[in-house]
Amino acid sequence: MDEQTQQKLKNYVLWLLGRQEYSKKELAQKLRMKDASEDYIEQLLSWCESLGYIDEKRYCESFLRRQTNKGLGQKRVLAEATNKGVDRAQLMTLIEEQEIDWFELALETYQRKYGLGDKQLDYKEKAKRVRYMMYRGFGYEEINFAMQATIGD
């Protein structure tokens, strides 16, 4: 790989990191799409990490904040974290530190989608709403809490 190509790839990585946080796995995938060699990818990512441009803890915090702001539950957050290359143990530690109230988040997500409660829901509509909330990554207890709290208002 010639020096000009290496400089272009380095500039590309810096441009990406200037826009948002990325995990090492995501950056490696983007560099592979640009036909970078595995050796150079490793070298470039190590260089970025040594300068503090890549920080897995900072990325993990950013990722968790983005996902919870989208109204996603813990199951979905953990599933997407695996796809993004986030360290699961580090993410679980961060979730415990931030003391995220998944029940409250489920309630907010439910109310954002469906508004304040309909007293009478037929079986089909209730099943549809439960599926939506499960897709968002909430457990049945959290969904039940959100539905009951909304009906109770």
N, C-alpha and C positions, 0 to 999 in steps of 0.2 A: 504494500500500500504506500503510495507516494506521499510526500510531505503536504502537498496541497490538499489532498483528500482528507488527510488526518486533521488539518486545520479546519476544513469545512465541517467535519464531524464534531470537532471540539466546539466550534461556534454554534452548531445546531443544538448541542446539549446545553450550552450556556443560555441560548435563546429559550429553549424549553423550560429550563429551571428558573428563568427570569419571569415566566408567566405563572407558574404554579409549582407546587411540590410534586415530586415523582419518587416512586420507590426505585431501587436498583433494578428490580425485575422489569418494571415498565420501561425504564430508559434502555435497558439491554434489548428489549423487544423492538423499540423504535430504531435503535442503531442497527439491529439485524435487518430491518426493512430497508435500510440505506446501504446494505451489503458491506458492513464493517466486519473485519475479522474478529474472531472470538478473543484473540490475544489483545488486540487494540481496545476492544470493548472493556475488557477487564482492567487494562491499564488506565483508560480514560475514567472509568467509574471510581477507581482507587484514587486517582488524582482529584476528582471532584469531592470525594469523601474526605480526603486529607485537608482540603481547603474549607470544608464545612458547607459546601454547596448541597451535598446530599446528607441528610440526617434522618435516619429511620424513625427515631422517636418523634421528631418534628413532623415528619410525614404522617405518622400514625395519628398524632393529635389532629392534624388537618383533615385526614381521611374520616376520622370519627365525627368531627364537627360537621363536615359536609353531609355525611350520611344521616345523622340525627336531624339536621336542619331540613333534610328532604322528607322527614317523617318515617324513617325506616326503623324497624324493630331489630332487636339483638340478633335474631337468627339470620336475617338478611344481611346485616352489617358483617357478621362473621363469615358468611358465605362469600360476599363480595371481597372481603379482605383477603381471603385465600386466593381469589383470582388475581388480585392486584399485587400479591407477593408480600403482604404485610405479615409480620411475625405475630402469630395468634396469641402466644403467651404475653407478648408486650401489649397487644391490644386488650386482652382480658385484664391485665394490670391497670391499664389506663381507664377502662370502663369502671373498675372498682374505685379508682382514685377519684374519678369525676362524679361518682354516685348518681348515675343517670337513672331517673325514674321512668322505667319503661311503661308503667301503667299510665302515667300522665302523658307520655309521648303518644301512646296508643289512643288516648282520649282526644288529644289535639288533632291527631291524624284523622280519626273517625269524624270528628266535628267539622274539620276542614272539608272533607269529602261529602258528608251527608247532612251537615247542619245540625241544628238542635232537633231532638227526637220526634219521630213519629211514634205515637203510643201503640198503634197496632201495625205490626209487620207480619205479612203472611210468610209461610215457610220458605217459599221461593226467594223472596226479597231478603229475608234474614240469611239464607244460605249464600246468596250473592255477596252480601256485605261481609260475611265471615270469610269467604274465599278471598275477597279483596284484601282484607286485613292480614290474612295468612300470607298472601303473596308479598305483602309489605314487610313480613318478617316477624309478626307478633304471634305469641302463643295464645292458646285458647283462653287462658285465665285473663290475659291482658285484653283480649277482644271482648270477652264477656263483661269485664269491668267497664270498658268504654261504652258498650251498648247499654248496659244497665244505668250508668251514670248519665248518659244522654237522655234516656227515657225518663229518668227521675227528675230531670230539670223542668 
